[in-house]
Amino acid sequence: MALETVLRDLHLWACLLCSLVKFEYDGCDYCDMVYDCTSSSFDRIVAMMSPEDINNFKPGVYVVSVTGRLPQRTVQELKRRGVAYKSRDTAMKT
């Protein structure tokens, strides 16, 4: 069975902001807007086993590229809070 099929069958979603991969029903450890701020289309998985080596990360699986963009209202709210948003969609020109 191909890895792509396994990942689809697990209903995994990646956060458009932090790239954390979770099951659809679990949401993101960093935010609660699972359907507005996540995508089921992503590439290249990386596992973070020792987050103490990198500030502000939780243990888990992250992706290098996630397809999609955050809603404009979310980007504006992040900006208001002083959080810079950088799209992780390598297919889009930003």
N, C-alpha and C positions, 0 to 999 in steps of 0.2 A: 504494500500500500504506500502510495506517495506521501511525503511529508505534507504537501499542500492539502491533501484530502484529510489527513489526520487533524491538522489545524482547523480546517473548516468544520469538521464534525464536532470539535470541542467548543464551538461558538466563542472563540477568543476575540477580544476587541483590544485595540491599542489606543491609549489616550493621545489626542492630538497635541496636547501641551507637554506632557512629561515622557511620553512614549512607553509607559508601563503597560504590559500586557496582562489582562485579567479575563476571567470568564464573564460573559455578558451580564449575568445576574449578580456578579460581585461588585461591579462598578470599579472606580479608580480609587486607590489609597489616598490620592492627593486632592481629588474633587468629587462632587456628587452628581455631575451632569452627564451621566453615562451615554445618553443618546445624542446629545448636542455636541459633546466634546470627545467622542471616540469614533473609531473606524474599524471595520472588520477587514480592511485591505491594508496590508503592511508587508514589509520586506526585511530580511536579515534580523535574526533574533540573537540577543546577547544576554547572558545570565549575569546578574550582579550578586555575588556570593558574600563579599566582604565590604558592605557599604561604609564601614568605619574608615575605609581608606579614601572615600570620596564623600565630601560634605553633602548633606541634604538628599541623599538617595536612600531608598528602602531596599531590602533584599527582594529580588524578584527577577522577572524576565522583561527585558526592554527590547524595543525594535530600533533599527537604525533609520528606517524611513516608514512613515505612516501616511497613507493617502487621504487628503482632505484638508479642510481649513476650519479653524474655529469660527463660530458665528461672530459677526462684527460687534455685537453687544458685549460678548465675552472678551474680545480683544480690547475694547474700550474700558471695560471694568478692570482688566489686568493692568492696563496703562495707568488708570486712576490710582491703583494700589502700588504703582512703581515696579510692576513685574513686566519685563521685556518678553514679548512673544516672538519666537523664531520658528517659522513653519518647518516641520520635519518631512515635508512632502518633496522628495527629490525629483518627482516627475513634473512639478510645477515651477515656473519661473517666479521668483519673489522679488 
